[in-house]
Amino acid sequence: MHLFVTELRDFYETPLGAVARRLIRRQIRNIWPDTKGQQIVGLGYAPPYLRTFLQRTAVCALMPAHQGVTMWPPEGPYKAALIDESNLPLADSSVERVLMVHALEMSEHGHDMLQEAWRVLKPEGELLLIVPNRRGPWAGPESTPFGHGRPYSRAQLEKLLAETNFIPQKWHPALFMPPSHRSLLIRFAIAFERTGARLWPAFAGVHIVCAKKQVYSGLLKEEKSRIPARLIPVPSAISLRER
């Protein structure tokens, strides 16, 4: 099931969404502590996690057509674009990092999307993939975006990454607290995170995996010509939906 961009945005404006953003963003900063001078492309619905890079890194948010797009950042200048997830409007080997969140599990063309991420990454570029864990508590309830689409096991992700020429480098489980909007549980989110990471890492709510682009000597890939995305102001997501 696809979620529209307004539903994703509204979740992150709730107390539970704010906690989830903070816990996942902390892991992202640990994995990518220094991105100065590099370009990060967010694919899916990445704005909640891209904001931390805005001041020191060139970023853009590419949102799939089935999801819709919204103006981001709201204060401008806008860095969001509506795209075809199987045909990214970026040149080959043009970016250093790709962050995929609320993307793979929502897509009917996940393999193609990963191949496109491989194509646009520079040699030794990195993909940071955030995907619901099928064994975790967040994969079931539909009260959060992580309960929609197809969750993955670690073995399934390893296989899919290998098929698309990525080498997993680091695995960081996150979201051990129950996906509940109850204020008491939200208050103890950090305690859940510390205890879960130590005692039951296999039952995290999401997989966070950092994978490196692998380039084989002699690997032949079809050359594709791409027109770089024009990141221009867009109408609000609601008006797009109405059209």
N, C-alpha and C positions, 0 to 999 in steps of 0.2 A: 504493500500500500504506500502510495506517495503522500507526502505531506506538503502543503503549500507553504511558501516562504513566510506568510504571516503567522501560521501555526508554530513554526520553528522560532520565529522572533518572539512570539508571545510566551513561549515556554521559558526562554532565557530572561524574561522580565519577572518571573515568579521567584520566590525565595529558594525553591528547590533548584530551579534552573541556574540561579546565581551561584549556588554552592557547587553544582556540577561543573559550571564554567571555571570556577576558582580551582577546584581539585584537578581538573584536566589541564588547565593552563599552567599550573605549577609543574606538572610533568613535562609539558612542552618546553618550558624554559630550561628545565634540567637537561633535556635532550639537545636543544639548540640554544646554548647560552650566548653564542656570539654570531649574529647574522649581519653585522654591519657591512654595507657595501654589496650585499647580495639581493637577489630578487626572490620573493616568496609568492607563489600562486596558491590561493585557496580554492579548492574545488568541492562543490556541494554547498553546504551552508557553514562557512568558516568565519564570518565576521566576529563572533564572540571570542575567537581565539587569535585572530589576526591583529586585533587592536593593540595587543602588547608589543607588536613590531612596528607600529606606524611611525614612530619618531625617529627610528634609526635604520629602517629597511624599506626598500621598494616593494610594495605589496599590491595585489589585486585579488578580487573575489569573483570567481567565475561560477555562476549558478545555472544548473541544468534547466532546460526549457520546461520540463514537466513540473518543476518546483516553482518557477517564477523568480522574479528578481525584485529587489528593493533598493532604494537609494542608500549607499553606504560609502564612507561614514556619513551620518546625517548632517554633520557640520560642514561637509565638503572639504576639499574637492573630491568628487565621486570617483571611486575606484572599483565599481562593480559592473558586470556585464552578463547578459543572458547568452548562453552558449549551447551548442550541441555537444554533449559529453563524449560522443564517439568521434568528434572532429574538432579538437580544440583550436581556436584561432591564434595559435602561437607558432613561431618558427621552430624548426628542429634544433635541439641542443641550445635552447635560449635562456633557461632559468636554472638557478642553483637548487631550489627546494620547492617541493609541492606538498601542501597540507590537504589531505582528504578527510572530511568529516561530514556525517550525514550524507554520504555519497554512495559508497560501494553497496551498502545494504539496501539502499533505496533504488538502485539501478537495475534495469533489465539487461544492461550491457556492461556488466562489471569488468569482464575480461577486456573488452575494447577500451574502457576507460583507463584501465591500468596500462594498456599498451600505449595509449596516448600520453599518459604521464611519463612513461619511459621515453617516448619520442622527444618530448619538449625539454626533458632534463638534460643538462650538460653531462659529459662523462664524469663519473664519480658523484653525480648529483644524488640528492637524498629525497626519498618519499617518506612522509610521516602519515601513517594510516591510523585512523581512530574508528573502530568498528565494535558494535555490540557483541559481547561474549555470549554464546548460546547457552553456556552453563551458569551464567550470572543472573542475579535477580532483576536486572534492568531489561532483560530481553523479553520478558513476558507482558507486564502491564502496559497498556496503550496510553497511559496517562503522561508518558514522556516520549520524545522522539526516538529514544533508543529502543522502545518497544514496538517499533514499526519496521517493516521490511524484513530482510533475511539476516539473522545473526550468524556468526561464524565461530567455529572452534579454532583453536590455534593450528591444528593440523590442516584444516581447510585453507587457512590463510597462507601457511607455508607452501602448500601445493600451488595455490593461485599465484603467489609471488614468484615461485620458481618458474612457472609456465610463462610468465611475462618478463623474465630476465631481471628480477630483483633479488638481492641477497639480504635477508633480515640481519640487522646488526644488533639491535637492542629491543627488548620487550619490556614494557612498563605497564603492569596492570593498574587499573584505577576504578573508582566508584564502587566501594565496598558497602556503603550505607544502603539501607533499604530505599527504594524509589518512592518514598512517601512524602506527602506535603505537610505532615505533622511537624509542628514547630519544635517539639522535644527531640525528635530524631534528627532534624536539620541542625539543631544546636550541637549535637555530638558527632557531626560529620567527620571532623578531624580525627577523633578517637576511633571511629569505625575504620577510617582509612589506614591509620597506623597499625591497628590490630589485624585487619584483613590482609594487608600486604605482608605481614610477618607470619600469619598462621594459615591462611587459606587463599594464596594468590591465584589458584586455578578458578576461583569463583568470583573474580572481579566483574564489575558490570560491563567494562569495555576493555578491549585489547588496544594498546597503543604500541605500534611497532614502527621502528625506524629502519627503512630498507634502502640499500644503496643500488643505484643503477649499475648493472653489469654489462660490460661491453666485451664481447668475445672477438678475438682476432679472426677476421674473415667473415664475421656475421653480416649477411646481406639483408638489408631492409629496403623496402620500396621507398624511394625518395618521394616526399609529398610536399607540394608547395602550399604554404600557409600565409594568410594575410594577418598581420598582428592585430590583436583586438583593439578596438577604439573604445576606451573607457570613458564614456560620456554620460551626462546626467540622464536618468531614466524616469519615467512616470512612476508613481507609487505602485506597489504590488497589487493593491486593490483595483486600481484602474486598469492594470494589465489584465487582471482576471476577468473583469467585466467585458473587456474587448474580446 
